[in-house]
Amino acid sequence: MSNHLPYVIAAYSVFLVVLAWDFLAPRLQLRRILRQAQLRSKRRQPAPAPSLQELER
């Protein structure tokens, strides 16, 4: 086993990195998409209607 140890350690390391990426990537993507949608909705809000006092002048 000792001559295979570096290979086993490398294989498990790569597996853990890929597993962590598969866990984090969708969450980061969802967070980015929600933030973009929130910013888009803020930009599309109509301007407030002028008050009646403004029209009477």
N, C-alpha and C positions, 0 to 999 in steps of 0.2 A: 504494500500500500504506500510505502514511503516514496517510491518513485512516481506514483500517480497523484500524490498530494497536491502539487501546484496546479495540475489540471482540474482536480476536483474543486479546489478553492476558487479558481478562476470561473469555472462553470457555475458554481453556486452564486458567486458575486454577480455575474452577468444576469443570472436568473432573478436575483433580488432587485437589481436595478430596473430590469424590464417590468417586473411585477409592480414596483413602486411607480413607474411611469404610467402603466396601465391603470393604476388607481388614481393618480393625480391629474392626468391629462384631461379626462372628461369634466372633472370638477372645475379646472381652470378655464376650459372652453365655455362651460355653462356660465360661469361668473362673468366672463368677457361678453358673452352674448346678452346677458341680462343688463349689464352696464350700458352697452350700446343701445339697447331698446329703451332704457330709462332716459338716456340723453336724447334720443330721437323723439320721445314723447314730450320732453320738456321744450324742445325746439318747436314743436307743432302746436303748442297751446296758443289759442287766439289772444290777441291783445285785449285788454279790458275795455269795455264799452265806456265812452265818455260819460261823465256824470251830467245830471241835468243843470247844475250850476254853470258848467262850462258852456252849455248851449244857450243860456239866457243872456250872456254878456253880449 
